[in-house]
Amino acid sequence: MALSIQQLREDLESFAEALSREEYLTRAGLKEESGAAAIRERYALLGSRAVFEEIWAAAQAAPEAEGARRLAALAEFLGTTCVEYQARAANDQLATSEANQSLTLDGERLPLRSAESRIRNEPDRSRRAALEAARLCAVAELNDLRQEILEAHHREAVRLGFPGYTACCQALSGIDLAALRGLTQPILARSQDMYADVLTWHLRRWVGVPPREARRHDLARLFRAPEFDRSLPASRLREATEGPVRRMGIDPRAGGRIRVDDAARPRKTPRAFVATPRVPDEVILVVRPEGGGPDDYAAFLHELGHALHFAHIEGGAAVEDRRLGDASVTESYAFLLDGLLRERGWLKRFAGVSQPRDILRFAALHKLWLLRRYAAKLDYELLLHAEGPGARAAEAYRELLSRATLVEWPAEPYLADVDPFFYAARYLRAWIFEARLRDLLRERFDEEWYRNDRTGPFLLALWHQGQRHRLEDLARELGIGDPSIEPLLKQIADDLA
Ligand SMILES: [Zn+2]
């Protein structure tokens, strides 16, 4: 064997730290050129097929469950690292191009990464449409590069010995994607009427557009929800989001291990994220605030959920248990916190909203929209990875997303709107789990579980475990039964009632 397991772990730790710092700097808009490829080359052994094959074989043959679990997590990491290694130069080029790409409108140059924010904040529909058209052009300009990356991923999956990319992701993650598709597709039909009703109402009243004529940019405007800026102002965001964490007896900064970067920078990505240079000791929560409103609150709460989880993982645990494993687990904790926006008591007591019904309905609509979008995305990504990129995939993307969102959806982002290794599946699994976890918290720690100091130790004990247990095992341990979409749909229906 080229490396001992111990060396492999040490390499993994310093590689993950270096990569995380680099990604933080480029995505937060602090650095123009991405240098991730150089880091991958420095740790080329982690992207070597021979090392992957050895660990993969060892994981299959491991006699004892704990050892097999860690080896499987390591094999998943090595397999995805091999795949990413092949596309390292193109990936850097894409990250750099995305950060530097701009669009021109009426003689004004606007960074691509500021376009979505401008669209959301533009009340004039024709100006919004012009911004969206310019944005879509800029997105399409990078599609060749995205296609190159995707094809490199597909080729490497086969070289690793799998029949194709989907089979590779499935084998490495242990997630049955076809079964998940079977579980989540019914969400679309089951929630169709409820979604159509509440969407129509909001589009008419807030954006002044009948749903038949609505475009993606109208939805972006709808979800910006300036109506709620006064109810959920930027000035109260920190207190409202961190208040319940303190009430549960948890330090929202985890004793200084969590740092918040909420500075406004034009090249900062609009998508909030958490960087984890060191787990659990150095966690950076990155958001790009837009001046308040439900989206800023939801983004902050979501990333706070991730940050709290990472910052409370057992420090002495093996690197596999701190850094690797099923990301559906951390997404569940993030959804648990952003779900506070759908808790009447939180809106009243922590956000100071005296009449929470409108925000509650709005937040439920937003959640349902996300859920429908991701159910469609999983369906689409299975097709994309089976057929490969091209006109057919772009058309399928447009059609499936239009059908799920009930709004005419553009085809151009058909490669930009795809996270590698079916990350969409992690979100879907997490939503399904989180609804059951929320029901459990309500049962055990009262309806307003986020005000109960007994909830804190319960959550801390879960966070402490990192991602060593898969969601299925965690659900069994908590006694919340098999995966089902029922609790999820019921909670949304209750909030919309
Ligand atoms: Zn997340």
Boltz pocket constraint, residues with backbone or C-beta under 6 A from the ligand:
constraints:
  - pocket:
      binder: B
      contacts: [[A, 302], [A, 306], [A, 330], [A, 331], [A, 334]]
      max_distance: 6.0
